Amino acid sequence: MKILLRPLGEWVIGLRSNIFIKSRIKLTLVYIIITLFILIFFSYLLYTNYSREVEGDFEGDISDKEQLVLAQRSLERLRIQIVMVSGITLGLVGIVSFILSGITLKPIKENMERERKFISDVAHELRTPLAIMKTELEVSLKDPKINKKQLLSVLQSNLEEVERLTKLAEDLLYIFRLEINEVDSNLERISIKDISEKVIKLMTPYAKKKEIDIELQASEDLYILGNPEEIRRILFNLIKNAIDYNKYKGKVKVRFIKDNKYLVLEIEDTGIGIPKDEIPLIFNRFYRVDKSRSSQIQGTGLGLSIVKGIVDKYNGKIIVESKLGEGTIFKILLPI
């Protein structure tokens, strides 16, 4: 667990720091360029104006003493103008800097705020199973009358929590690798029917706990050039989501069709549905539609985030159609 979690901290601290530093460097360079441009522009105007004034002052027959006085006056006027231009330049750069810092730093601040919230959510997700394990172990150690059966039950419960933590760490690492383009992209010709059948077979025992039927509706096989593990993750997470938020004795239908330039994967369920205003939020990390049931749902809350990350990598689209109390259809459009 320690080995799995260490890269998470390195990624959050290292990558976000690099982004912030690079943005500040770019912003500083912009300020310097703007300042130089303004100074060059006004210097040119001053030089042109000064040349004309000097030419005008020295026209006609004048003595050396008068020439010296006129030259001193011209230099004094130039000095005053330089001071004024410097003040104007600094003022303009200050105004532009203020505007640009608001424009440039706002998304960075928003991104850092999202990351702070994300770290807080991760801490919460880690704390819950650890608290359960700690409590069960403390109670068991303090109970002198605990028997073998009770001890095995505690160990089994702790093992389940460890598996949950391991899955959470693996999902987090996968999301981070997606974001920084470190996921292997060994593309090959994939049979969608074959990979769908394997995922359905894997998920059938899980669905049986709620007596949910999973049906594959496919009249013909379709193929796509992609990474088998990524396509498997899309199907696995969507089917699991359809089971988790389904009704008892509900149904899950898996379909795939070819639509113009896209392969369309459809996962339909007869579950609780998603409120319209929450549909844009369901791909956020750790977001739960029915928060009252979140403790009853086995999972990390990262499944749909992973799906979106993979689909974005393929330049695909996700369409969600849902009716409260009737069910939801997820449509994944992948270019072929």
Phi and psi restraints in degrees (value plus and minus 20) as a CYANA .aco file:
   2 LYS   PHI     -83.1   -43.1
   2 LYS   PSI     -60.2   -20.2
   3 ILE   PHI     -85.2   -45.2
   3 ILE   PSI     -58.0   -18.0
   4 LEU   PHI     -90.8   -50.8
   4 LEU   PSI     -57.9   -17.9
   5 LEU   PHI    -103.0   -63.0
   5 LEU   PSI     -43.3    -3.3
   6 ARG   PHI     -77.1   -37.1
   6 ARG   PSI     -65.6   -25.6
   7 PRO   PHI     -82.2   -42.2
   7 PRO   PSI     -43.9    -3.9
   8 LEU   PHI     -84.4   -44.4
   8 LEU   PSI     -67.8   -27.8
   9 GLY   PHI     -83.8   -43.8
   9 GLY   PSI     -61.8   -21.8
  10 GLU   PHI     -80.4   -40.4
  10 GLU   PSI     -61.3   -21.3
  11 TRP   PHI     -86.6   -46.6
  11 TRP   PSI     -68.6   -28.6
  12 VAL   PHI     -81.8   -41.8
  12 VAL   PSI     -66.5   -26.5
  13 ILE   PHI     -93.8   -53.8
  13 ILE   PSI     -69.3   -29.3
  14 GLY   PHI     -86.4   -46.4
  14 GLY   PSI     -73.8   -33.8
  15 LEU   PHI     -86.0   -46.0
  15 LEU   PSI     -65.9   -25.9
  16 ARG   PHI     -85.5   -45.5
  16 ARG   PSI     -56.3   -16.3
  17 SER   PHI     -85.3   -45.3
  17 SER   PSI     -62.4   -22.4
  18 ASN   PHI     -81.4   -41.4
  18 ASN   PSI     -63.0   -23.0
  19 ILE   PHI     -80.7   -40.7
  19 ILE   PSI     -65.0   -25.0
  20 PHE   PHI     -85.5   -45.5
  20 PHE   PSI     -64.4   -24.4
  21 ILE   PHI     -83.7   -43.7
  21 ILE   PSI     -65.7   -25.7
  22 LYS   PHI     -81.4   -41.4
  22 LYS   PSI     -59.4   -19.4
  23 SER   PHI     -85.6   -45.6
  23 SER   PSI     -61.1   -21.1
  24 ARG   PHI     -85.0   -45.0
  24 ARG   PSI     -59.2   -19.2
  25 ILE   PHI     -83.3   -43.3
  25 ILE   PSI     -65.7   -25.7
  26 LYS   PHI     -80.1   -40.1
  26 LYS   PSI     -62.8   -22.8
  27 LEU   PHI     -83.8   -43.8
  27 LEU   PSI     -62.0   -22.0
  28 THR   PHI     -82.6   -42.6
  28 THR   PSI     -62.6   -22.6
  29 LEU   PHI     -81.3   -41.3
  29 LEU   PSI     -59.1   -19.1
  30 VAL   PHI     -81.9   -41.9
  30 VAL   PSI     -64.1   -24.1
  31 TYR   PHI     -80.1   -40.1
  31 TYR   PSI     -64.8   -24.8
  32 ILE   PHI     -82.3   -42.3
  32 ILE   PSI     -65.2   -25.2
  33 ILE   PHI     -81.5   -41.5
  33 ILE   PSI     -64.7   -24.7
  34 ILE   PHI     -82.1   -42.1
  34 ILE   PSI     -64.4   -24.4
  35 THR   PHI     -80.8   -40.8
  35 THR   PSI     -67.0   -27.0
  36 LEU   PHI     -81.6   -41.6
  36 LEU   PSI     -62.1   -22.1
  37 PHE   PHI     -81.3   -41.3
  37 PHE   PSI     -66.2   -26.2
  38 ILE   PHI     -84.8   -44.8
  38 ILE   PSI     -62.4   -22.4
  39 LEU   PHI     -84.1   -44.1
  39 LEU   PSI     -62.8   -22.8
  40 ILE   PHI     -82.9   -42.9
  40 ILE   PSI     -63.7   -23.7
  41 PHE   PHI     -81.0   -41.0
  41 PHE   PSI     -70.2   -30.2
  42 PHE   PHI     -91.0   -51.0
  42 PHE   PSI     -52.2   -12.2
  43 SER   PHI     -83.6   -43.6
  43 SER   PSI     -59.4   -19.4
  44 TYR   PHI     -83.5   -43.5
  44 TYR   PSI     -64.3   -24.3
  45 LEU   PHI     -82.4   -42.4
  45 LEU   PSI     -62.5   -22.5
  46 LEU   PHI     -84.0   -44.0
  46 LEU   PSI     -63.7   -23.7
  47 TYR   PHI     -81.6   -41.6
  47 TYR   PSI     -64.2   -24.2
  48 THR   PHI     -82.0   -42.0
  48 THR   PSI     -66.1   -26.1
  49 ASN   PHI     -85.8   -45.8
  49 ASN   PSI     -61.7   -21.7
  50 TYR   PHI     -83.4   -43.4
  50 TYR   PSI     -61.5   -21.5
  51 SER   PHI     -81.3   -41.3
  51 SER   PSI     -62.6   -22.6
  52 ARG   PHI     -85.1   -45.1
  52 ARG   PSI     -62.7   -22.7
  53 GLU   PHI     -83.4   -43.4
  53 GLU   PSI     -62.7   -22.7
  54 VAL   PHI     -84.9   -44.9
  54 VAL   PSI     -62.8   -22.8
  55 GLU   PHI     -80.1   -40.1
  55 GLU   PSI     -60.5   -20.5
  56 GLY   PHI     -88.3   -48.3
  56 GLY   PSI     -59.8   -19.8
  57 ASP   PHI     -87.3   -47.3
  57 ASP   PSI     -53.0   -13.0
  58 PHE   PHI    -117.9   -77.9
  58 PHE   PSI      -8.6    31.4
  59 GLU   PHI     -94.4   -54.4
  59 GLU   PSI     122.9   162.9
  60 GLY   PHI      71.1   111.1
  60 GLY   PSI    -199.9  -159.9
  61 ASP   PHI    -110.6   -70.6
  61 ASP   PSI      93.8   133.8
  62 ILE   PHI    -155.9  -115.9
  62 ILE   PSI     133.8   173.8
  63 SER   PHI     -98.2   -58.2
  63 SER   PSI     148.2   188.2
  64 ASP   PHI     -80.9   -40.9
  64 ASP   PSI     -58.5   -18.5
  65 LYS   PHI     -84.1   -44.1
  65 LYS   PSI     -62.6   -22.6
  66 GLU   PHI     -86.2   -46.2
  66 GLU   PSI     -57.8   -17.8
  67 GLN   PHI     -81.3   -41.3
  67 GLN   PSI     -60.7   -20.7
  68 LEU   PHI     -84.1   -44.1
  68 LEU   PSI     -63.4   -23.4
  69 VAL   PHI     -82.6   -42.6
  69 VAL   PSI     -64.6   -24.6
  70 LEU   PHI     -84.1   -44.1
  70 LEU   PSI     -59.3   -19.3
  71 ALA   PHI     -84.5   -44.5
  71 ALA   PSI     -61.6   -21.6
  72 GLN   PHI     -83.1   -43.1
  72 GLN   PSI     -61.0   -21.0
  73 ARG   PHI     -83.6   -43.6
  73 ARG   PSI     -62.6   -22.6
  74 SER   PHI     -82.8   -42.8
  74 SER   PSI     -62.4   -22.4
  75 LEU   PHI     -85.2   -45.2
  75 LEU   PSI     -57.7   -17.7
  76 GLU   PHI     -84.8   -44.8
  76 GLU   PSI     -62.5   -22.5
  77 ARG   PHI     -82.2   -42.2
  77 ARG   PSI     -60.6   -20.6
  78 LEU   PHI     -83.9   -43.9
  78 LEU   PSI     -61.1   -21.1
  79 ARG   PHI     -81.5   -41.5
  79 ARG   PSI     -64.9   -24.9
  80 ILE   PHI     -82.4   -42.4
  80 ILE   PSI     -61.8   -21.8
  81 GLN   PHI     -86.0   -46.0
  81 GLN   PSI     -57.9   -17.9
  82 ILE   PHI     -83.4   -43.4
  82 ILE   PSI     -63.4   -23.4
  83 VAL   PHI     -80.7   -40.7
  83 VAL   PSI     -63.8   -23.8
  84 MET   PHI     -83.5   -43.5
  84 MET   PSI     -64.8   -24.8
  85 VAL   PHI     -83.3   -43.3
  85 VAL   PSI     -60.9   -20.9
  86 SER   PHI     -80.6   -40.6
  86 SER   PSI     -63.3   -23.3
  87 GLY   PHI     -83.6   -43.6
  87 GLY   PSI     -64.2   -24.2
  88 ILE   PHI     -82.9   -42.9
  88 ILE   PSI     -62.9   -22.9
  89 THR   PHI     -80.4   -40.4
  89 THR   PSI     -68.1   -28.1
  90 LEU   PHI     -81.7   -41.7
  90 LEU   PSI     -59.3   -19.3
  91 GLY   PHI     -83.6   -43.6
  91 GLY   PSI     -65.4   -25.4
  92 LEU   PHI     -84.3   -44.3
  92 LEU   PSI     -64.1   -24.1
  93 VAL   PHI     -82.5   -42.5
  93 VAL   PSI     -58.5   -18.5
  94 GLY   PHI     -82.0   -42.0
  94 GLY   PSI     -63.9   -23.9
  95 ILE   PHI     -84.1   -44.1
  95 ILE   PSI     -67.7   -27.7
  96 VAL   PHI     -82.2   -42.2
  96 VAL   PSI     -61.4   -21.4
  97 SER   PHI     -80.7   -40.7
  97 SER   PSI     -62.6   -22.6
  98 PHE   PHI     -81.8   -41.8
  98 PHE   PSI     -64.1   -24.1
  99 ILE   PHI     -85.8   -45.8
  99 ILE   PSI     -67.6   -27.6
 100 LEU   PHI     -85.7   -45.7
 100 LEU   PSI     -57.9   -17.9
 101 SER   PHI     -85.1   -45.1
 101 SER   PSI     -55.2   -15.2
 102 GLY   PHI     -86.3   -46.3
 102 GLY   PSI     -60.8   -20.8
 103 ILE   PHI     -92.3   -52.3
 103 ILE   PSI     -65.5   -25.5
 104 THR   PHI     -97.7   -57.7
 104 THR   PSI     -61.1   -21.1
 105 LEU   PHI    -104.0   -64.0
 105 LEU   PSI     -39.0     1.0
 106 LYS   PHI     -78.0   -38.0
 106 LYS   PSI     -71.7   -31.7
 107 PRO   PHI     -83.4   -43.4
 107 PRO   PSI     -51.3   -11.3
 108 ILE   PHI     -86.5   -46.5
 108 ILE   PSI     -64.3   -24.3
 109 LYS   PHI     -83.7   -43.7
 109 LYS   PSI     -61.0   -21.0
 110 GLU   PHI     -83.3   -43.3
 110 GLU   PSI     -60.7   -20.7
 111 ASN   PHI     -84.9   -44.9
 111 ASN   PSI     -62.3   -22.3
 112 MET   PHI     -85.9   -45.9
 112 MET   PSI     -55.5   -15.5
 113 GLU   PHI     -85.4   -45.4
 113 GLU   PSI     -61.3   -21.3
 114 ARG   PHI     -82.3   -42.3
 114 ARG   PSI     -60.1   -20.1
 115 GLU   PHI     -87.4   -47.4
 115 GLU   PSI     -57.5   -17.5
 116 ARG   PHI     -82.6   -42.6
 116 ARG   PSI     -62.0   -22.0
 117 LYS   PHI     -84.7   -44.7
 117 LYS   PSI     -60.6   -20.6
 118 PHE   PHI     -82.3   -42.3
 118 PHE   PSI     -65.2   -25.2
 119 ILE   PHI     -82.2   -42.2
 119 ILE   PSI     -58.5   -18.5
 120 SER   PHI     -82.9   -42.9
 120 SER   PSI     -61.7   -21.7
 121 ASP   PHI     -84.9   -44.9
 121 ASP   PSI     -60.9   -20.9
 122 VAL   PHI     -82.2   -42.2
 122 VAL   PSI     -64.3   -24.3
 123 ALA   PHI     -79.3   -39.3
 123 ALA   PSI     -60.9   -20.9
 124 HIS   PHI     -84.6   -44.6
 124 HIS   PSI     -64.9   -24.9
 125 GLU   PHI     -84.3   -44.3
 125 GLU   PSI     -51.9   -11.9
 126 LEU   PHI     -97.4   -57.4
 126 LEU   PSI     -58.5   -18.5
 127 ARG   PHI     -85.9   -45.9
 127 ARG   PSI     -57.9   -17.9
 128 THR   PHI     -80.5   -40.5
 128 THR   PSI     -76.2   -36.2
 129 PRO   PHI     -85.5   -45.5
 129 PRO   PSI     -54.1   -14.1
 130 LEU   PHI     -85.7   -45.7
 130 LEU   PSI     -57.7   -17.7
 131 ALA   PHI     -85.0   -45.0
 131 ALA   PSI     -60.8   -20.8
 132 ILE   PHI     -81.9   -41.9
 132 ILE   PSI     -67.3   -27.3
 133 MET   PHI     -81.8   -41.8
 133 MET   PSI     -64.8   -24.8
 134 LYS   PHI     -81.6   -41.6
 134 LYS   PSI     -66.0   -26.0
 135 THR   PHI     -82.6   -42.6
 135 THR   PSI     -67.6   -27.6
 136 GLU   PHI     -82.9   -42.9
 136 GLU   PSI     -61.4   -21.4
 137 LEU   PHI     -88.6   -48.6
 137 LEU   PSI     -60.5   -20.5
 138 GLU   PHI     -83.3   -43.3
 138 GLU   PSI     -64.0   -24.0
 139 VAL   PHI     -82.9   -42.9
 139 VAL   PSI     -62.3   -22.3
 140 SER   PHI     -85.0   -45.0
 140 SER   PSI     -61.5   -21.5
 141 LEU   PHI     -87.7   -47.7
 141 LEU   PSI     -51.2   -11.2
 142 LYS   PHI    -106.8   -66.8
 142 LYS   PSI     -28.9    11.1
 143 ASP   PHI    -115.4   -75.4
 143 ASP   PSI      84.6   124.6
 144 PRO   PHI     -91.4   -51.4
 144 PRO   PSI     -36.4     3.6
 145 LYS   PHI    -118.3   -78.3
 145 LYS   PSI     -12.5    27.5
 146 ILE   PHI     -83.6   -43.6
 146 ILE   PSI     114.3   154.3
 147 ASN   PHI    -120.7   -80.7
 147 ASN   PSI     157.9   197.9
 148 LYS   PHI     -82.5   -42.5
 148 LYS   PSI     -61.2   -21.2
 149 LYS   PHI     -83.3   -43.3
 149 LYS   PSI     -63.8   -23.8
 150 GLN   PHI     -86.1   -46.1
 150 GLN   PSI     -59.0   -19.0
 151 LEU   PHI     -84.9   -44.9
 151 LEU   PSI     -61.4   -21.4
 152 LEU   PHI     -83.3   -43.3
 152 LEU   PSI     -57.0   -17.0
 153 SER   PHI     -83.5   -43.5
 153 SER   PSI     -62.3   -22.3
 154 VAL   PHI     -84.2   -44.2
 154 VAL   PSI     -63.8   -23.8
 155 LEU   PHI     -84.0   -44.0
 155 LEU   PSI     -59.7   -19.7
 156 GLN   PHI     -83.7   -43.7
 156 GLN   PSI     -63.0   -23.0
 157 SER   PHI     -82.3   -42.3
 157 SER   PSI     -62.1   -22.1
 158 ASN   PHI     -86.3   -46.3
 158 ASN   PSI     -56.6   -16.6
 159 LEU   PHI     -83.2   -43.2
 159 LEU   PSI     -60.5   -20.5
 160 GLU   PHI     -83.0   -43.0
 160 GLU   PSI     -60.0   -20.0
 161 GLU   PHI     -88.2   -48.2
 161 GLU   PSI     -57.5   -17.5
 162 VAL   PHI     -83.5   -43.5
 162 VAL   PSI     -61.6   -21.6
 163 GLU   PHI     -83.3   -43.3
 163 GLU   PSI     -58.3   -18.3
 164 ARG   PHI     -84.2   -44.2
 164 ARG   PSI     -63.1   -23.1
 165 LEU   PHI     -84.4   -44.4
 165 LEU   PSI     -60.7   -20.7
 166 THR   PHI     -82.8   -42.8
 166 THR   PSI     -63.0   -23.0
 167 LYS   PHI     -84.6   -44.6
 167 LYS   PSI     -59.4   -19.4
 168 LEU   PHI     -81.1   -41.1
 168 LEU   PSI     -66.6   -26.6
 169 ALA   PHI     -82.8   -42.8
 169 ALA   PSI     -62.0   -22.0
 170 GLU   PHI     -84.1   -44.1
 170 GLU   PSI     -62.5   -22.5
 171 ASP   PHI     -86.0   -46.0
 171 ASP   PSI     -60.5   -20.5
 172 LEU   PHI     -82.6   -42.6
 172 LEU   PSI     -65.2   -25.2
 173 LEU   PHI     -81.9   -41.9
 173 LEU   PSI     -59.3   -19.3
 174 TYR   PHI     -85.6   -45.6
 174 TYR   PSI     -62.2   -22.2
 175 ILE   PHI     -81.6   -41.6
 175 ILE   PSI     -64.5   -24.5
 176 PHE   PHI     -83.3   -43.3
 176 PHE   PSI     -60.2   -20.2
 177 ARG   PHI     -85.8   -45.8
 177 ARG   PSI     -55.6   -15.6
 178 LEU   PHI     -83.2   -43.2
 178 LEU   PSI     -63.8   -23.8
 179 GLU   PHI     -86.4   -46.4
 179 GLU   PSI     -52.1   -12.1
 180 ILE   PHI    -125.7   -85.7
 180 ILE   PSI      -3.7    36.3
 181 ASN   PHI      39.9    79.9
 181 ASN   PSI      23.2    63.2
 182 GLU   PHI    -129.7   -89.7
 182 GLU   PSI      -9.6    30.4
 183 VAL   PHI    -103.6   -63.6
 183 VAL   PSI     111.9   151.9
 184 ASP   PHI     -78.9   -38.9
 184 ASP   PSI     116.1   156.1
 185 SER   PHI    -141.7  -101.7
 185 SER   PSI      36.9    76.9
 186 ASN   PHI     -99.1   -59.1
 186 ASN   PSI      80.2   120.2
 187 LEU   PHI    -104.5   -64.5
 187 LEU   PSI     121.3   161.3
 188 GLU   PHI    -171.1  -131.1
 188 GLU   PSI     146.0   186.0
 189 ARG   PHI     -96.9   -56.9
 189 ARG   PSI      99.1   139.1
 190 ILE   PHI    -131.9   -91.9
 190 ILE   PSI     115.4   155.4
 191 SER   PHI    -105.2   -65.2
 191 SER   PSI      94.0   134.0
 192 ILE   PHI     -85.6   -45.6
 192 ILE   PSI     -57.3   -17.3
 193 LYS   PHI     -83.9   -43.9
 193 LYS   PSI     -63.6   -23.6
 194 ASP   PHI     -83.5   -43.5
 194 ASP   PSI     -67.2   -27.2
 195 ILE   PHI     -90.4   -50.4
 195 ILE   PSI     -52.0   -12.0
 196 SER   PHI     -86.0   -46.0
 196 SER   PSI     -63.4   -23.4
 197 GLU   PHI     -82.3   -42.3
 197 GLU   PSI     -58.9   -18.9
 198 LYS   PHI     -87.2   -47.2
 198 LYS   PSI     -62.5   -22.5
 199 VAL   PHI     -87.6   -47.6
 199 VAL   PSI     -61.6   -21.6
 200 ILE   PHI     -82.6   -42.6
 200 ILE   PSI     -62.0   -22.0
 201 LYS   PHI     -81.5   -41.5
 201 LYS   PSI     -60.0   -20.0
 202 LEU   PHI     -86.3   -46.3
 202 LEU   PSI     -56.9   -16.9
 203 MET   PHI    -109.4   -69.4
 203 MET   PSI     -31.0     9.0
 204 THR   PHI     -77.9   -37.9
 204 THR   PSI     -67.5   -27.5
 205 PRO   PHI     -78.7   -38.7
 205 PRO   PSI     -56.6   -16.6
 206 TYR   PHI     -86.3   -46.3
 206 TYR   PSI     -60.4   -20.4
 207 ALA   PHI     -89.2   -49.2
 207 ALA   PSI     -52.1   -12.1
 208 LYS   PHI     -83.0   -43.0
 208 LYS   PSI     -45.8    -5.8
 209 LYS   PHI     -81.0   -41.0
 209 LYS   PSI     -48.0    -8.0
 210 LYS   PHI    -131.5   -91.5
 210 LYS   PSI      -7.6    32.4
 211 GLU   PHI      33.5    73.5
 211 GLU   PSI      25.0    65.0
 212 ILE   PHI    -118.8   -78.8
 212 ILE   PSI     113.3   153.3
 213 ASP   PHI    -113.7   -73.7
 213 ASP   PSI     114.5   154.5
 214 ILE   PHI    -129.4   -89.4
 214 ILE   PSI     102.2   142.2
 215 GLU   PHI    -138.1   -98.1
 215 GLU   PSI     108.9   148.9
 216 LEU   PHI    -117.0   -77.0
 216 LEU   PSI      97.0   137.0
 217 GLN   PHI    -128.0   -88.0
 217 GLN   PSI      81.6   121.6
 218 ALA   PHI    -167.8  -127.8
 218 ALA   PSI      93.0   133.0
 219 SER   PHI    -100.2   -60.2
 219 SER   PSI     -48.0    -8.0
 220 GLU   PHI    -165.4  -125.4
 220 GLU   PSI     137.7   177.7
 221 ASP   PHI    -103.8   -63.8
 221 ASP   PSI     125.6   165.6
 222 LEU   PHI    -145.6  -105.6
 222 LEU   PSI     133.9   173.9
 223 TYR   PHI    -145.2  -105.2
 223 TYR   PSI     130.8   170.8
 224 ILE   PHI    -163.3  -123.3
 224 ILE   PSI     128.1   168.1
 225 LEU   PHI    -107.9   -67.9
 225 LEU   PSI      92.5   132.5
 226 GLY   PHI    -187.3  -147.3
 226 GLY   PSI    -193.3  -153.3
 227 ASN   PHI    -115.0   -75.0
 227 ASN   PSI      99.0   139.0
 228 PRO   PHI     -74.6   -34.6
 228 PRO   PSI     -59.6   -19.6
 229 GLU   PHI     -85.7   -45.7
 229 GLU   PSI     -57.4   -17.4
 230 GLU   PHI     -89.1   -49.1
 230 GLU   PSI     -63.3   -23.3
 231 ILE   PHI     -85.0   -45.0
 231 ILE   PSI     -58.2   -18.2
 232 ARG   PHI     -82.8   -42.8
 232 ARG   PSI     -61.9   -21.9
 233 ARG   PHI     -83.9   -43.9
 233 ARG   PSI     -59.6   -19.6
 234 ILE   PHI     -79.2   -39.2
 234 ILE   PSI     -71.9   -31.9
 235 LEU   PHI     -84.6   -44.6
 235 LEU   PSI     -64.7   -24.7
 236 PHE   PHI     -78.9   -38.9
 236 PHE   PSI     -70.2   -30.2
 237 ASN   PHI     -87.6   -47.6
 237 ASN   PSI     -57.5   -17.5
 238 LEU   PHI     -91.3   -51.3
 238 LEU   PSI     -60.4   -20.4
 239 ILE   PHI     -87.5   -47.5
 239 ILE   PSI     -62.2   -22.2
 240 LYS   PHI     -82.2   -42.2
 240 LYS   PSI     -61.6   -21.6
 241 ASN   PHI     -81.9   -41.9
 241 ASN   PSI     -60.5   -20.5
 242 ALA   PHI     -85.6   -45.6
 242 ALA   PSI     -51.0   -11.0
 243 ILE   PHI     -96.9   -56.9
 243 ILE   PSI     -66.6   -26.6
 244 ASP   PHI     -78.5   -38.5
 244 ASP   PSI     -59.0   -19.0
 245 TYR   PHI    -124.8   -84.8
 245 TYR   PSI       2.1    42.1
 246 ASN   PHI    -115.5   -75.5
 246 ASN   PSI     147.9   187.9
 247 LYS   PHI    -105.5   -65.5
 247 LYS   PSI     141.7   181.7
 248 TYR   PHI     -82.0   -42.0
 248 TYR   PSI     113.0   153.0
 249 LYS   PHI      42.4    82.4
 249 LYS   PSI      12.3    52.3
 250 GLY   PHI    -103.3   -63.3
 250 GLY   PSI    -190.3  -150.3
 251 LYS   PHI    -153.6  -113.6
 251 LYS   PSI     128.8   168.8
 252 VAL   PHI    -148.4  -108.4
 252 VAL   PSI     106.5   146.5
 253 LYS   PHI    -134.8   -94.8
 253 LYS   PSI     112.0   152.0
 254 VAL   PHI    -134.2   -94.2
 254 VAL   PSI     102.9   142.9
 255 ARG   PHI    -151.6  -111.6
 255 ARG   PSI     133.5   173.5
 256 PHE   PHI    -164.9  -124.9
 256 PHE   PSI     114.5   154.5
 257 ILE   PHI    -158.7  -118.7
 257 ILE   PSI     144.1   184.1
 258 LYS   PHI    -123.0   -83.0
 258 LYS   PSI     106.1   146.1
 259 ASP   PHI    -150.1  -110.1
 259 ASP   PSI      82.8   122.8
 260 ASN   PHI      34.8    74.8
 260 ASN   PSI    -133.1   -93.1
 261 LYS   PHI    -117.3   -77.3
 261 LYS   PSI      -8.9    31.1
 262 TYR   PHI    -141.1  -101.1
 262 TYR   PSI     127.5   167.5
 263 LEU   PHI    -115.1   -75.1
 263 LEU   PSI     104.0   144.0
 264 VAL   PHI    -127.8   -87.8
 264 VAL   PSI      98.0   138.0
 265 LEU   PHI    -118.5   -78.5
 265 LEU   PSI     107.5   147.5
 266 GLU   PHI    -140.9  -100.9
 266 GLU   PSI     108.5   148.5
 267 ILE   PHI    -140.6  -100.6
 267 ILE   PSI      94.2   134.2
 268 GLU   PHI    -134.7   -94.7
 268 GLU   PSI     118.2   158.2
 269 ASP   PHI    -150.4  -110.4
 269 ASP   PSI     147.7   187.7
 270 THR   PHI    -130.8   -90.8
 270 THR   PSI      19.7    59.7
 271 GLY   PHI    -109.1   -69.1
 271 GLY   PSI    -173.1  -133.1
 272 ILE   PHI     -97.8   -57.8
 272 ILE   PSI     -36.8     3.2
 273 GLY   PHI      61.5   101.5
 273 GLY   PSI     149.9   189.9
 274 ILE   PHI    -145.4  -105.4
 274 ILE   PSI     107.4   147.4
 275 PRO   PHI     -76.9   -36.9
 275 PRO   PSI     122.1   162.1
 276 LYS   PHI     -76.3   -36.3
 276 LYS   PSI     -60.4   -20.4
 277 ASP   PHI     -94.0   -54.0
 277 ASP   PSI     -31.1     8.9
 278 GLU   PHI    -117.7   -77.7
 278 GLU   PSI     -31.6     8.4
 279 ILE   PHI     -76.7   -36.7
 279 ILE   PSI     -63.4   -23.4
 280 PRO   PHI     -85.6   -45.6
 280 PRO   PSI     -35.8     4.2
 281 LEU   PHI    -114.9   -74.9
 281 LEU   PSI     -34.4     5.6
 282 ILE   PHI     -88.0   -48.0
 282 ILE   PSI     -36.8     3.2
 283 PHE   PHI    -111.5   -71.5
 283 PHE   PSI     -19.8    20.2
 284 ASN   PHI     -92.1   -52.1
 284 ASN   PSI     127.6   167.6
 285 ARG   PHI     -82.8   -42.8
 285 ARG   PSI     114.3   154.3
 286 PHE   PHI      48.3    88.3
 286 PHE   PSI     -10.5    29.5
 287 TYR   PHI     -96.2   -56.2
 287 TYR   PSI     116.0   156.0
 288 ARG   PHI    -142.2  -102.2
 288 ARG   PSI     112.6   152.6
 289 VAL   PHI     -89.7   -49.7
 289 VAL   PSI     -71.6   -31.6
 290 ASP   PHI    -125.6   -85.6
 290 ASP   PSI      71.9   111.9
 291 LYS   PHI     -86.6   -46.6
 291 LYS   PSI     -43.6    -3.6
 292 SER   PHI     -89.4   -49.4
 292 SER   PSI     -41.6    -1.6
 293 ARG   PHI    -124.4   -84.4
 293 ARG   PSI     -16.1    23.9
 294 SER   PHI     -80.2   -40.2
 294 SER   PSI     -55.4   -15.4
 295 SER   PHI     -92.0   -52.0
 295 SER   PSI     -40.9    -0.9
 296 GLN   PHI    -107.8   -67.8
 296 GLN   PSI     -34.5     5.5
 297 ILE   PHI    -113.4   -73.4
 297 ILE   PSI     104.8   144.8
 298 GLN   PHI    -100.3   -60.3
 298 GLN   PSI     104.5   144.5
 299 GLY   PHI     135.8   175.8
 299 GLY   PSI     155.0   195.0
 300 THR   PHI    -119.1   -79.1
 300 THR   PSI     -32.4     7.6
 301 GLY   PHI      58.4    98.4
 301 GLY   PSI      -5.1    34.9
 302 LEU   PHI    -134.6   -94.6
 302 LEU   PSI     -21.9    18.1
 303 GLY   PHI     -76.1   -36.1
 303 GLY   PSI     -70.7   -30.7
 304 LEU   PHI     -91.1   -51.1
 304 LEU   PSI     -48.9    -8.9
 305 SER   PHI     -84.5   -44.5
 305 SER   PSI     -59.9   -19.9
 306 ILE   PHI     -85.3   -45.3
 306 ILE   PSI     -63.5   -23.5
 307 VAL   PHI     -77.3   -37.3
 307 VAL   PSI     -68.3   -28.3
 308 LYS   PHI     -82.7   -42.7
 308 LYS   PSI     -60.7   -20.7
 309 GLY   PHI     -81.4   -41.4
 309 GLY   PSI     -61.9   -21.9
 310 ILE   PHI     -89.3   -49.3
 310 ILE   PSI     -65.1   -25.1
 311 VAL   PHI     -81.4   -41.4
 311 VAL   PSI     -60.9   -20.9
 312 ASP   PHI     -81.8   -41.8
 312 ASP   PSI     -57.9   -17.9
 313 LYS   PHI     -82.3   -42.3
 313 LYS   PSI     -53.7   -13.7
 314 TYR   PHI    -107.7   -67.7
 314 TYR   PSI     -16.2    23.8
 315 ASN   PHI      38.6    78.6
 315 ASN   PSI      17.4    57.4
 316 GLY   PHI    -116.3   -76.3
 316 GLY   PSI    -190.2  -150.2
 317 LYS   PHI    -154.1  -114.1
 317 LYS   PSI     134.5   174.5
 318 ILE   PHI    -145.2  -105.2
 318 ILE   PSI     107.1   147.1
 319 ILE   PHI    -138.9   -98.9
 319 ILE   PSI     110.3   150.3
 320 VAL   PHI    -139.2   -99.2
 320 VAL   PSI     103.5   143.5
 321 GLU   PHI    -139.1   -99.1
 321 GLU   PSI     108.0   148.0
 322 SER   PHI    -168.4  -128.4
 322 SER   PSI     126.6   166.6
 323 LYS   PHI    -150.6  -110.6
 323 LYS   PSI     108.9   148.9
 324 LEU   PHI     -79.1   -39.1
 324 LEU   PSI     111.0   151.0
 325 GLY   PHI      60.0   100.0
 325 GLY   PSI     -26.4    13.6
 326 GLU   PHI    -135.6   -95.6
 326 GLU   PSI     -55.4   -15.4
 327 GLY   PHI     118.8   158.8
 327 GLY   PSI    -197.4  -157.4
 328 THR   PHI    -159.2  -119.2
 328 THR   PSI     127.0   167.0
 329 ILE   PHI    -142.7  -102.7
 329 ILE   PSI     103.0   143.0
 330 PHE   PHI    -120.8   -80.8
 330 PHE   PSI     105.8   145.8
 331 LYS   PHI    -135.0   -95.0
 331 LYS   PSI     100.1   140.1
 332 ILE   PHI    -126.9   -86.9
 332 ILE   PSI      97.3   137.3
 333 LEU   PHI    -124.3   -84.3
 333 LEU   PSI      94.0   134.0
 334 LEU   PHI    -134.2   -94.2
 334 LEU   PSI     109.4   149.4
 335 PRO   PHI     -81.5   -41.5
 335 PRO   PSI     120.4   160.4
